Amino acid sequence: MTDFPASGALPYLTVRGAREAIEWYGKTFGAELDGEPFVLEDGQIGHAELRLQAGMIYLAEEFPGMGLTAPGAGATSVTLVLPRWILSGPTAEAPDR
């Protein structure tokens, strides 16, 4: 697997059927695996990196026990992976809501 992409946010998709999703992203967008997926003892894909023409997508099978569930039909679930330098600074504060 490659070094963390240099700029921007990185989408991390939680899916049901990671192998099928990888195949679909390949056929639909020309995505290619960047390295081998991390496969867990139960055979599920715990992490895969897909390289697109203009970026990367991280993808993993859902893990309800960790609070990572794939969306239902017609819904979307994405986690953003941000480089540490975006989060670092003199202070880190949540915006008022």
DRENPA-3360 file (N, C-alpha, C; in nm, 2 decimals, always signed):
BEGIN
1 = MTDFPASG = +0.08/-0.12/+0.00/+0.00/+0.00/+0.00/+0.09/+0.12/+0.00 ~ +0.03/+0.23/-0.05/+0.11/+0.35/-0.07/+0.11/+0.44/+0.05 ~ +0.20/+0.54/+0.05/+0.19/+0.64/+0.15/+0.06/+0.71/+0.15 ~ +0.03/+0.78/+0.26/-0.10/+0.86/+0.26/-0.10/+0.96/+0.15 ~ -0.21/+0.98/+0.08/-0.21/+1.08/-0.03/-0.18/+1.22/+0.04 ~ -0.11/+1.30/-0.04/-0.06/+1.43/+0.01/-0.16/+1.53/+0.05 ~ -0.27/+1.54/-0.03/-0.36/+1.65/+0.00/-0.51/+1.60/+0.01 ~ -0.59/+1.69/+0.07/-0.73/+1.67/+0.07/-0.78/+1.56/+0.17;
9 = ALPYLTVR = -0.91/+1.54/+0.17/-0.97/+1.44/+0.25/-0.97/+1.31/+0.18 ~ -0.98/+1.20/+0.25/-0.98/+1.06/+0.18/-1.11/+0.99/+0.23 ~ -1.19/+0.96/+0.13/-1.32/+0.89/+0.17/-1.29/+0.74/+0.21 ~ -1.35/+0.70/+0.32/-1.33/+0.56/+0.37/-1.48/+0.50/+0.37 ~ -1.50/+0.41/+0.28/-1.64/+0.36/+0.26/-1.65/+0.23/+0.35 ~ -1.77/+0.22/+0.41/-1.81/+0.10/+0.49/-1.91/+0.03/+0.40 ~ -1.89/-0.09/+0.36/-1.98/-0.16/+0.27/-2.01/-0.30/+0.32 ~ -2.12/-0.36/+0.27/-2.15/-0.50/+0.28/-2.10/-0.56/+0.15;
17 = GAREAIEW = -2.03/-0.67/+0.15/-1.98/-0.73/+0.03/-1.86/-0.65/-0.03 ~ -1.75/-0.64/+0.05/-1.64/-0.57/+0.01/-1.58/-0.62/-0.13 ~ -1.57/-0.75/-0.14/-1.51/-0.80/-0.27/-1.60/-0.76/-0.39 ~ -1.73/-0.76/-0.37/-1.81/-0.72/-0.48/-1.80/-0.57/-0.51 ~ -1.79/-0.49/-0.40/-1.77/-0.35/-0.41/-1.64/-0.32/-0.49 ~ -1.53/-0.39/-0.45/-1.40/-0.36/-0.52/-1.42/-0.39/-0.67 ~ -1.48/-0.50/-0.70/-1.51/-0.54/-0.84/-1.59/-0.43/-0.91 ~ -1.70/-0.38/-0.85/-1.78/-0.28/-0.90/-1.71/-0.15/-0.93;
25 = YGKTFGAE = -1.63/-0.11/-0.83/-1.55/+0.02/-0.85/-1.45/+0.00/-0.97 ~ -1.40/-0.12/-0.98/-1.31/-0.15/-1.09/-1.38/-0.14/-1.22 ~ -1.49/-0.20/-1.24/-1.56/-0.20/-1.36/-1.62/-0.07/-1.40 ~ -1.67/+0.00/-1.30/-1.75/+0.12/-1.32/-1.65/+0.24/-1.33 ~ -1.55/+0.25/-1.25/-1.46/+0.37/-1.25/-1.32/+0.34/-1.29 ~ -1.29/+0.22/-1.32/-1.15/+0.18/-1.35/-1.06/+0.18/-1.23 ~ -1.11/+0.17/-1.11/-1.03/+0.16/-0.99/-0.95/+0.04/-0.99 ~ -0.83/+0.05/-0.93/-0.74/-0.07/-0.92/-0.69/-0.07/-0.77;
33 = LDGEPFVL = -0.68/-0.20/-0.73/-0.63/-0.22/-0.59/-0.49/-0.17/-0.58 ~ -0.46/-0.10/-0.48/-0.32/-0.05/-0.45/-0.27/-0.14/-0.34 ~ -0.20/-0.24/-0.38/-0.16/-0.34/-0.28/-0.26/-0.44/-0.26 ~ -0.24/-0.53/-0.17/-0.33/-0.64/-0.14/-0.43/-0.59/-0.02 ~ -0.55/-0.63/-0.03/-0.64/-0.60/+0.08/-0.60/-0.67/+0.21 ~ -0.63/-0.61/+0.32/-0.61/-0.67/+0.45/-0.73/-0.76/+0.48 ~ -0.70/-0.89/+0.48/-0.81/-0.99/+0.50/-0.81/-1.04/+0.65 ~ -0.92/-1.03/+0.71/-0.93/-1.08/+0.85/-0.94/-1.23/+0.86;
41 = EDGQIGHA = -0.92/-1.29/+0.97/-0.93/-1.44/+0.99/-1.06/-1.49/+0.94 ~ -1.17/-1.42/+0.95/-1.30/-1.47/+0.91/-1.32/-1.45/+0.76 ~ -1.22/-1.40/+0.69/-1.23/-1.39/+0.54/-1.28/-1.25/+0.50 ~ -1.33/-1.17/+0.59/-1.38/-1.04/+0.55/-1.26/-0.94/+0.52 ~ -1.29/-0.85/+0.44/-1.19/-0.75/+0.41/-1.19/-0.64/+0.51 ~ -1.08/-0.62/+0.58/-1.07/-0.52/+0.69/-1.03/-0.39/+0.64 ~ -0.96/-0.39/+0.52/-0.91/-0.26/+0.47/-0.86/-0.29/+0.32 ~ -0.90/-0.20/+0.23/-0.85/-0.21/+0.09/-0.84/-0.07/+0.04;
49 = ELRLQAGM = -0.74/-0.05/-0.04/-0.71/+0.08/-0.10/-0.73/+0.07/-0.25 ~ -0.82/+0.16/-0.30/-0.85/+0.16/-0.44/-0.80/+0.29/-0.50 ~ -0.72/+0.28/-0.61/-0.66/+0.39/-0.67/-0.75/+0.43/-0.79 ~ -0.79/+0.55/-0.80/-0.87/+0.60/-0.91/-0.78/+0.70/-0.99 ~ -0.82/+0.74/-1.11/-0.74/+0.83/-1.19/-0.70/+0.95/-1.12 ~ -0.79/+1.00/-1.03/-0.77/+1.13/-0.96/-0.77/+1.12/-0.81 ~ -0.74/+1.01/-0.76/-0.74/+1.00/-0.61/-0.75/+0.85/-0.56 ~ -0.79/+0.84/-0.43/-0.79/+0.71/-0.37/-0.93/+0.70/-0.29;
57 = IYLAEEFP = -0.97/+0.58/-0.27/-1.08/+0.54/-0.19/-1.04/+0.43/-0.10 ~ -1.06/+0.44/+0.03/-1.04/+0.33/+0.12/-1.17/+0.27/+0.14 ~ -1.17/+0.14/+0.16/-1.29/+0.06/+0.17/-1.28/-0.06/+0.27 ~ -1.38/-0.09/+0.34/-1.38/-0.20/+0.44/-1.52/-0.26/+0.45 ~ -1.52/-0.38/+0.49/-1.64/-0.45/+0.53/-1.70/-0.39/+0.65 ~ -1.83/-0.39/+0.67/-1.89/-0.33/+0.79/-1.85/-0.41/+0.91 ~ -1.84/-0.34/+1.02/-1.81/-0.40/+1.15/-1.91/-0.34/+1.26 ~ -2.03/-0.39/+1.27/-2.13/-0.33/+1.36/-2.08/-0.32/+1.50;
65 = GMGLTAPG = -1.99/-0.42/+1.55/-1.94/-0.41/+1.68/-1.85/-0.29/+1.71 ~ -1.80/-0.23/+1.61/-1.72/-0.11/+1.62/-1.80/+0.02/+1.58 ~ -1.93/+0.00/+1.55/-2.01/+0.11/+1.51/-2.00/+0.15/+1.36 ~ -1.94/+0.06/+1.29/-1.92/+0.08/+1.14/-2.02/-0.01/+1.07 ~ -2.13/+0.05/+1.02/-2.23/-0.03/+0.95/-2.25/+0.03/+0.81 ~ -2.27/-0.06/+0.72/-2.30/-0.01/+0.58/-2.44/+0.05/+0.58 ~ -2.46/+0.14/+0.49/-2.59/+0.21/+0.48/-2.69/+0.11/+0.42 ~ -2.82/+0.14/+0.44/-2.93/+0.07/+0.38/-2.94/+0.12/+0.23;
73 = AGATSVTL = -3.03/+0.05/+0.16/-3.06/+0.09/+0.02/-3.09/+0.24/+0.01 ~ -3.03/+0.31/-0.08/-3.06/+0.45/-0.10/-2.99/+0.54/-0.01 ~ -2.91/+0.50/+0.08/-2.83/+0.58/+0.18/-2.68/+0.57/+0.15 ~ -2.61/+0.66/+0.21/-2.47/+0.67/+0.19/-2.40/+0.68/+0.33 ~ -2.29/+0.61/+0.35/-2.21/+0.63/+0.47/-2.06/+0.64/+0.43 ~ -2.00/+0.75/+0.47/-1.86/+0.78/+0.43/-1.79/+0.84/+0.56 ~ -1.67/+0.79/+0.59/-1.59/+0.84/+0.69/-1.48/+0.92/+0.62 ~ -1.44/+1.03/+0.66/-1.33/+1.10/+0.60/-1.20/+1.08/+0.68;
81 = VLPRWILS = -1.09/+1.05/+0.62/-0.96/+1.04/+0.68/-0.89/+1.17/+0.65 ~ -0.85/+1.24/+0.75/-0.78/+1.37/+0.73/-0.63/+1.35/+0.77 ~ -0.54/+1.41/+0.70/-0.40/+1.41/+0.75/-0.39/+1.48/+0.88 ~ -0.30/+1.44/+0.97/-0.29/+1.49/+1.10/-0.26/+1.64/+1.10 ~ -0.19/+1.69/+1.00/-0.16/+1.84/+0.99/-0.28/+1.92/+0.98 ~ -0.39/+1.87/+0.93/-0.51/+1.95/+0.92/-0.57/+1.96/+1.06 ~ -0.56/+1.86/+1.14/-0.62/+1.86/+1.28/-0.53/+1.93/+1.38 ~ -0.40/+1.94/+1.35/-0.31/+2.00/+1.45/-0.31/+2.15/+1.44;
89 = GPTAEAPD = -0.27/+2.21/+1.54/-0.27/+2.36/+1.55/-0.26/+2.40/+1.69 ~ -0.26/+2.53/+1.72/-0.25/+2.57/+1.86/-0.36/+2.52/+1.95 ~ -0.48/+2.51/+1.89/-0.59/+2.46/+1.97/-0.68/+2.38/+1.88 ~ -0.76/+2.29/+1.94/-0.86/+2.22/+1.86/-0.99/+2.23/+1.93 ~ -1.08/+2.30/+1.87/-1.21/+2.33/+1.93/-1.32/+2.28/+1.84 ~ -1.43/+2.23/+1.89/-1.55/+2.20/+1.82/-1.63/+2.32/+1.80 ~ -1.69/+2.34/+1.68/-1.77/+2.46/+1.66/-1.90/+2.45/+1.75 ~ -1.95/+2.57/+1.79/-2.07/+2.58/+1.86/-2.19/+2.54/+1.77;
97 = R = -2.28/+2.47/+1.83/-2.40/+2.42/+1.75/-2.52/+2.48/+1.81;
% end
